[in-house]
Amino acid sequence: MTLTIVTACSSGGGFVSVDQKFGLDKTASGFHLVREGDTLYSIAWRYGLDYRELANANSISSPHIIYPGQSIDIDYTSAEASRAPVTTVRNPSKPRVPVVVPAPAKPKNDHLSPKAVPNGPVSEWQWPSDGKIIGQFSTKKPVNKGIDLTGSMGESILAAAAGTVVYAGTGLRGYGNLVIIRHNEKFLSAYAHASRITVSEGQEVKAGGKIAEKGSTGTDKVKLHFEIRENGKPVNPLKYLPKRKGGG
């Protein structure tokens, strides 16, 4: 699956990032306690981490099964992040604020098979929907970690490239109904504020395949918030998407 989540926009008073609306999301303890609906990818996304480093630091091997009640170290060292993953889940022994970890419940992501993740480049990106850009990518305040596109309620949202759905839910504040797709080892994309999600976690999707419908969940107007992250870090989607006629 830091950290900050940025996606939202407010009407009337201009753009308001989720950073400003909710503040920092990082826990004081340095751990994230897994809740029902979490996936490793959604946790990495929440805290702005590379999912591979997060998995390595917590000794979680593919297919990255996690459990409600499990304690995930989100404040790991670079040495921990670079080591080879093993099959067991460790209990962090570093001197930090203790976290009570309930007995493991049913594993999350147990439906995902340990398929090989493509490590080549994304062959071709495409626009996830039509619509005018109303929010540009920005690293300056107000921060926006993606772009925002207008649209009508129920309009189709399409996968920007082929990949596997690694998150489909409502667990990340400010995103509403959210889909995250893993395209290869480096690239993930996200599609927020959907009125309805039409895919499930573990499902493989083709570029241009329908994954959701536009809506206003987690925001105040119908729109699509779209992000691309490379190695866990937000990048400007316009550097990857094909140029539109007329530049709109």
C-alpha positions in Angstrom: 0.0 0.0 0.0 3.5 9.5 4.2 2.0 10.8 4.2 -0.7 12.4 2.9 -3.7 11.7 0.7 -4.5 14.4 -1.7 -7.5 14.4 -4.0 -10.4 16.5 -3.0 -11.7 19.8 -4.3 -14.3 22.1 -2.8 -16.8 24.2 -4.6 -16.9 28.0 -4.4 -13.7 28.5 -2.3 -11.3 27.0 -4.7 -9.3 23.8 -4.5 -8.8 22.2 -1.0 -6.5 19.3 -0.8 -7.0 16.3 1.4 -3.8 17.3 3.1 -5.4 20.5 4.3 -8.8 19.0 5.0 -7.7 16.0 7.1 -4.1 16.7 8.0 -1.3 14.2 8.1 -2.4 10.6 8.1 0.7 9.0 9.6 0.2 7.3 13.0 2.1 8.4 16.0 3.2 4.9 16.7 4.8 4.2 13.4 2.5 1.3 12.7 -0.8 0.8 10.8 -3.3 -1.6 12.4 -4.9 -3.4 9.5 -8.7 -3.0 9.3 -11.3 -5.0 7.4 -11.1 -3.8 3.8 -7.4 -2.8 3.9 -4.9 -4.2 1.3 -1.2 -3.9 1.3 -1.6 -1.6 -1.7 -4.2 0.7 -0.1 -1.9 1.0 3.0 1.1 1.9 0.8 -1.1 4.4 -1.1 -2.4 6.0 2.1 1.1 6.7 3.4 2.8 7.4 0.1 5.0 4.3 0.2 6.3 1.8 -2.4 4.2 -1.4 -1.8 7.3 -3.5 -2.5 9.4 -1.8 0.2 6.4 -2.0 2.6 6.1 -5.7 2.0 9.9 -6.3 2.4 10.1 -4.3 5.6 7.2 -6.3 7.1 8.4 -9.7 5.6 5.2 -10.1 3.6 5.7 -12.2 0.5 3.6 -12.4 -2.6 0.6 -12.5 -2.9 0.8 -10.0 0.0 -1.8 -11.4 2.3 -2.6 -9.3 5.3 -5.0 -9.8 8.2 -7.4 -7.6 10.1 -5.6 -6.7 13.4 -2.1 -7.2 12.0 0.4 -4.4 12.8 2.2 -3.0 9.7 5.4 -1.1 10.2 5.1 2.1 8.1 8.2 3.8 9.6 10.8 1.2 8.5 14.5 1.8 7.7 16.0 1.7 4.2 17.8 -1.5 5.1 14.5 -3.2 6.1 12.9 -2.0 2.8 15.7 -3.4 0.7 16.0 -6.9 2.1 14.5 -9.9 0.4 11.0 -10.8 1.5 10.3 -14.0 3.5 7.1 -15.9 4.0 6.5 -15.2 7.6 5.0 -12.0 9.2 7.3 -10.5 11.7 6.4 -8.7 14.9 8.5 -5.5 15.0 11.0 -5.5 17.9 12.2 -1.9 17.5 11.6 0.2 20.6 8.4 2.1 19.7 5.1 2.8 21.2 3.5 -0.7 21.7 0.6 -1.7 19.5 -2.0 -4.2 20.7 -2.5 -6.8 17.9 -5.6 -9.0 18.1 -5.5 -12.6 16.9 -5.4 -12.8 13.1 -8.8 -12.9 11.5 -9.6 -14.1 8.0 -6.8 -13.0 5.7 -7.3 -10.1 3.4 -6.4 -10.7 -0.3 -6.5 -14.5 0.1 -8.2 -14.5 -3.3 -5.1 -13.1 -5.0 -2.8 -15.7 -6.6 1.0 -15.1 -6.5 1.2 -14.4 -10.2 4.3 -12.9 -11.6 4.1 -9.1 -11.8 5.2 -7.6 -15.1 8.5 -5.7 -14.8 8.5 -4.2 -18.3 7.3 -0.7 -19.1 3.7 0.1 -19.5 3.2 -0.2 -23.2 0.6 2.4 -23.6 -1.4 4.7 -21.4 -4.9 6.0 -22.3 -7.3 8.5 -20.8 -9.5 7.0 -18.1 -12.5 9.1 -19.3 -13.5 12.1 -21.3 -14.0 15.3 -19.5 -12.4 18.7 -19.1 -9.4 18.9 -16.7 -10.5 21.0 -13.7 -7.7 20.1 -11.4 -4.0 20.0 -12.4 -1.2 18.0 -10.8 0.7 20.2 -8.4 3.5 19.7 -5.8 2.9 23.2 -4.4 0.1 24.2 -2.1 -2.7 23.4 -2.7 -1.1 20.0 -3.4 -2.9 17.8 -5.9 -1.4 14.3 -6.5 -3.3 13.7 -9.7 -5.7 15.4 -12.1 -9.4 15.9 -11.9 -11.8 15.5 -14.8 -15.4 16.6 -15.2 -18.2 14.2 -16.1 -21.7 13.2 -15.6 -23.1 10.8 -13.0 -22.8 7.2 -14.1 -20.3 7.9 -17.0 -17.9 5.0 -17.5 -14.4 5.1 -15.9 -11.8 3.1 -17.9 -8.6 1.5 -17.0 -5.7 3.7 -18.2 -3.6 0.6 -18.9 -3.8 -3.1 -18.5 -3.2 -4.5 -15.0 -4.6 -6.2 -11.9 -7.1 -4.5 -9.5 -5.4 -4.5 -6.1 -7.9 -2.3 -4.2 -11.6 -1.6 -4.7 -13.3 0.1 -1.7 -13.9 3.1 0.4 -11.2 2.9 3.1 -9.1 5.9 2.1 -10.3 9.2 3.3 -11.1 11.8 0.7 -11.2 9.4 -2.2 -14.7 8.0 -1.9 -15.2 4.8 -3.9 -11.7 4.1 -5.1 -10.1 1.6 -7.5 -6.3 1.0 -7.6 -4.7 -0.9 -10.4 -1.2 -2.4 -10.4 0.3 -2.3 -13.9 3.8 -3.6 -13.2 6.3 -3.5 -10.5 6.7 0.2 -10.6 3.4 1.7 -11.7 0.0 1.9 -10.0 -3.0 4.1 -11.0 -6.0 5.2 -9.0 -9.6 6.3 -9.9 -11.5 8.1 -7.1 -15.0 9.4 -6.3 -16.8 6.7 -8.3 -20.6 6.2 -7.8 -20.2 2.5 -8.5 -17.2 0.1 -8.8 -17.7 -2.6 -11.4 -14.5 -4.7 -10.8 -13.3 -6.7 -7.8 -9.9 -7.1 -6.2 -7.7 -9.6 -8.0 -9.4 -9.1 -11.3 -7.3 -8.5 -14.4 -8.4 -5.7 -16.6 -7.5 -4.6 -20.1 -6.6 -1.1 -21.1 -9.8 0.7 -21.8 -11.9 -1.8 -19.9 -14.7 -0.4 -17.7 -13.8 -0.4 -14.0 -16.3 2.0 -12.4 -18.8 4.8 -13.0 -18.3 8.5 -12.2 -19.8 10.0 -9.1 -19.3 12.3 -6.2 -18.4 10.0 -3.3 -15.8 11.7 -1.0 -16.2 15.0 -2.7 -18.8 17.7 -3.5 -19.3 17.3 -7.3 -19.3 14.7 -9.9 -15.7 14.2 -11.2 -12.9 11.7 -11.6 -9.8 12.1 -9.6 -7.0 10.1 -11.4 -3.5 9.4 -10.1 -0.4 7.6 -11.4 2.3 6.6 -8.9 5.8 5.3 -9.8 7.6 3.5 -7.0 5.0 4.8 -4.6 5.4 8.4 -5.5 2.9 10.6 -7.3 3.8 11.6 -10.8 2.0 14.0 -13.2 -0.4 11.8 -15.3 -0.1 14.3 -18.2 3.5 13.1 -18.8 2.1 9.6 -19.6 -1.3 10.2 -21.1 -1.5 10.8 -24.8 -2.0 14.5 -25.9 -5.6 15.4 -26.5 -6.7 17.3 -29.6 -7.1 20.9 -28.6 -5.1 20.4 -25.4 -8.2 20.1 -23.2 
